Amino acid sequence: MPSYDLILTNGTVHTPSGPVRADIGVSGGKIVAIGANGDAGETIDCTGLDILPGVIDTQVHFREPGLEHKEDLESGSRAAVLGGVTAVFEMPNTNPNTDTAEAVADKLARARDRMWCDHAFYVGATSANAEHLAELERLPGTAGVKIFMGASTGSLLVAEDSELARVLASGQRRVAIHAEDEARMNDRADLRVAGDPSSHPVWRDDESAMLATRRILALARAARRRIHVLHVTTPAELELLGANKDIASCEVTPQHLTLAGEEAYPELGSYAQMNPPIRSGAHRDGLWHWLTQGVPDVIGSDHAPHTVEEKAKPYPASPSGMPGVQTLLPLLLDHVANGRLTLARLIDLTSAGAQRIFGIAGKGRIAVGYDADFTIVDLKARWTIDEAWLASRCGWSPFTGRTLTGKPMGTIVRGKRVMWDGQLAEAASGRPVRFEATEFPG
């Protein structure tokens, strides 16, 4: 009779072929049997629970180095695993920027034995490093290249077509894009109303997003380079991206699928302020339409924390961004409970989709030979988000007080029980995510 390091028993296992009742055997951090029968060093009883592939959040800002008063790699990843997330892709707008090999190495060193989940780091594109991006994107532990077309400061802003073309010409991996048109937003800056964050989507209007998305699609096609458009907020963009699937993948966020500006700005004020903005209920419903049509490839949280003191500044001095890595899965499970999303589509958007479009090695599905990453959920649990549950250093969420159905109960990363029923393991053990484009097994 075989012996395993870990067996998950009595759960409903969501495999690529669909849900099955089967025990999962894990050895050496890998899935070695579905339908396991044998002994194990550890057994976890998952009676009444659903075992999903480990959730991958492909857009987080954990603020380290330089902005640790908002968040750091330890606190952000702790929030991630408490929310059922097993891996994250972290963004480069830190201080200093993550735009050199040395900066990537520094983040990987900081992450070791401090990050609770597996992780990869984006390299920020700049006019200075454009010709070096082909080498930088192939560094182990690197998620790829990130371009800020708007909404950034300093050297990470790449706004002109000529500079964007230089960036796209260097390298082969899919490039992540923040698509807002800097020139249009500069021209419209006087539309911001002091003290009124509901003017944020008036300033950063639909056309600011659509114009940038049109531009980057044309430039990507000319460069023969695949792109990934982040946090899409307008139905028109999703329609356009759906017509360009040969070169473009895209993301939507839980907050844009959940919040509507008509309620969010009066209730939350600047706590609802982010880039691109929370828009109207009609926009939200339009995103859901294109989600049912299969256009978005992934859901990322765009976790972007700021302190209460920073967010309390009067608009537009208040910074844009909200935390979200810990609430990504709970919000989506609630949408499943309410019939707006199927569990199969949730899995595709949070694990299989990320593996497919980013070429992640050995993650994203429950299958023999893959990393033993599992997100274990109680689909029937009814509970309320409160501040005591939140782990982000910023200490707040736009969803505090919201009652949801569906809760992450366990987070297992490469066969290690990192979180169970709100309790963390004794030590962090996250490791760099591997990619097919960056490494070949030795």
Disulfide bonds with the S-S distance in Angstrom:
none
